[in-house]
Structure formats: C-alpha cells, structure tokens
Amino acid sequence: MKIIVDAMGGDNAPLEIIKGALDAHNEYGVDIILVGQEDVIKSVSSENNIDISSMGIVNATEVIATDEDADAVLKKKPDSSMSVGLKMLANGDGDAFVSAGNSGALCVGGTLIAKRIKGIKRPAFAPILPHFGGGCFMLIDAGANLESRPEMIVQYAVMASAYMKNVMKVDNPRVGLINVGTEEHKGMELQRNAYELLKEADINFIGNVEGRDLPYGCCDLAVCDGFTGNIALKTYEGTAKAIMVKVKELFSKSAKNKLAAALVMKDLKSMVKEFDYNEHGGAPIMGTAKPVFKAHGSSKAKTFKNAIRLTKNYVEADVISEITNAVNVK
C-alpha cells in the first residue's frame, strides 16, 4: 500500500510528520511518499539524524497556512504540498492521502480534486472520539458543512455506519441524532425532518441524543449538521484537556497528593490513555471518491503514525465501496 503524505501540513511540520510517517512505514509496512519542499524535508531529516531513504519525496514549492482561505488549494497555491498530493491521489499515484494541514482546504481539495463518490451530496468530517469505558464513537459532520439538509444528514449516517462496521468492527452501530432533547418532536425543522428520514434509512437509528450523554457511550456514531458538530467536537476536546490539567494539578500540589498519585498511577495512566486523542490520530473526509484523511493539526509523531494506521485500515476495509453500495449508486 502506498500512502501520500503532506509533509508540510500541521503545526509541527515537517519534523513530526516525517518522524510519524517513518514510524508508520516501519511498523505497518506501508510505502510512504512525502510531498513538500524537498530541500526543507532533507535538511530537517539530516539535522535530526533521520534516515528517510526508505520513503519517496515529491517536491512541492508552496505551503498552505492554517489561516488561509479554503480555496487556496485550488487557485492561490496550486503547487502546495496539499494540492500536489491530492492530484497524485486523483491520478492513481497512491492509495490514500494524509494531511495535518488546513482543514477547510483539505475538504475543498478532497471534494474537487479527489472528487466525491457518485451520489454523495457533500463529504463530511468524521473524527473518532473516546468515551468512558474505553470505547469510542464517531462524530459526523464535525465541520465540513456548516449548513446541512436533512437528506445530507442521512448520508452522513450511512457513510459513518459503513466506517464503524468495516474499520472499527462495530456490529450494527447505533446512530444517534444530536439534539436538544431525546423526544422525537425536539429540535428545529432540520432536526425534525432529519429524524423522520433517519427512521426510514437502512441503519440502526436509536433516536435523538443529547450532548451530555456522548461521553457515556450513548451511541456508536453521533450525526448532526457541521455547525453543531464542530461546536460539539471542540467542546468535547476542550473539556477533556481541562479535566486532565485539573487532575494533574490536584495530584502535584502537595507531598500527600503526590503519594496518593503514586498509589493510583496505573489507573491514572489508563484514564489518560482512554481520553488521549493521539490514539486515534484524526479522521477521514467521508464521501470522497478516494481515501483522504485529516490528521490532527497539532500532530506529533505518535499522532501522525496513528493517523496513517487508521488510513491503512480504511483502505483495506474498502469503505468507499461500502459507502457506494450503501447509497445505491450504480
């Protein structure tokens, strides 16, 4: 399997991206093509004593910053690492593309360069999030489409169900619609109409779910419009980080507390790992005709390596064919 990597995308590029890609190559046996400013990639690798001879490099002269407009991938910077990598994917020069770069640009590029699956109205951003008990759930759409129609929300649920079945190995994944209450009549027109369509879809729809229940595993995938999903995602991640900071402060503020921490260190490490986003690495752009994966913007080597692992699983499970079949595209 050959995975194309945006070496210049993300807050810690290119060093952490190079390290994570090399770790993935060594651990998972995937071939890697690094796309980016070749002189910078080689210089950074040399300075940090990293042997990248086992990975290919394709030169791209430009970099899309995190604060640039999404359409920079198409017009402003056609020779950016993201644009060149997506074009390689579209041309069949690799099996998947992974980037920790600008999320908006990646969604636009994935849609217009790698193209959509026929019949899919809009690709969606679909991160995997942990919940108490060691499990996880998928949130879709987490921000690719701030405005959605009811039929789009149904497609999000169908795509996410295919992913959870084939990649995460969840039998008959439970689909919940994020809403302001669990009663069927709750929400605005979008949620009420989406509810009716979800009931008729060939998925395991369990009804409305509230944000407060997501950390407790109330569903295997939570579906919503991108505006709601992006707020839910950032609130979820921010709360988890805040809890970890407070726990650390609590156990380090006195000798007595440090002793108590030593007694429960194994359990503390288990809890931290349970809510560590680095274990999941990122999320697919669901609905693109070829595999496009968004790694966390702040990815360190471990995070990016795990993003490549999930990408490998995504390709091997042939999720795109599963989605294509699920939306009855001929």
C-alpha positions, 0 to 999 in steps of 0.5 A: 500500500502506498500512502501520500503524505503532506509533509508540510501540513500541521503545526509541527511540520515537517519534523513530526510528520516525517518522524510519524510517517517513518514510524508508520512505514516501519511498523505497518509496512506501508510505502510512504511518499512525502510531498513538500519542499524537498530541500526543507524535508532533507535538511530537517531529516539530516539535522535530526539524524533521520534516515528517510531513504526508505520513503519517496519525496515529491517536491512541492514549492508552496505551503498552505497556512492554517489561516488561509482561505479554503480555496487556496488549494485550488487557485492561490497555491496550486503547487502546495504540498496539499494540492500536489498530493491530492492530484497524485491521489486523483491520478492513481499515484497512491492509495490514500492521502494524509494531511495535518494541514488546513482543514477547510482546504483539505475538504475543498481539495478532497471534494474537487480534486479527489472528487466525491463518490457518485451520489454523495451530496457533500463529504463530511468530517468524521473524527473518532472520539473516546468515551468512558469505558474505553470505547469510542464513537464517531462524530459526523459532520464535525465541520465540513458543512456548516449548513446541512439538509436533512437528506445530507444528514442521512448520508452522513449516517450511512457513510459513518455506519459503513466506517464503524462496521468495516474499520472499527468492527462495530456490529450494527452501530447505533446512530444517534441524532444530536439534539436538544432533547431525546423526544422525537418532536425536539429540535428545529425543522432540520432536526425534525425532518432529519429524524423522520428520514433517519427512521426510514434509512437502512441503519440502526437509528436509536433516536435523538441524543443529547450532548451530555450523554456522548461521553457515556457511550450513548451511541456508536456514531453521533450525526448532526449538521457541521455547525453543531458538530464542530461546536460539539467536537471542540467542546468535547476536546476542550473539556477533556484537556481541562479535566486532565490539567485539573487532575494533574494539578490536584495530584502535584500540589502537595507531598500527600497528593503526590503519594496518593498519585503514586498509589493510583498511577496505573489507573491514572495512566489508563484514564489518560490513555482512554481520553488521549486523542493521539490514539486515534490520530484524526479522521477521514473526509467521508464521501470522497471518491478516494481515501483522504484523511485529516490528521490532527493539526497539532500532530506529533509523531505518535499522532501522525503514525496513528493517523496513517494506521487508521488510513491503512485500515480504511483502505483495506476495509474498502469503505468507499465501496461500502459507502457506494453500495450503501447509497445505491449508486450504480 
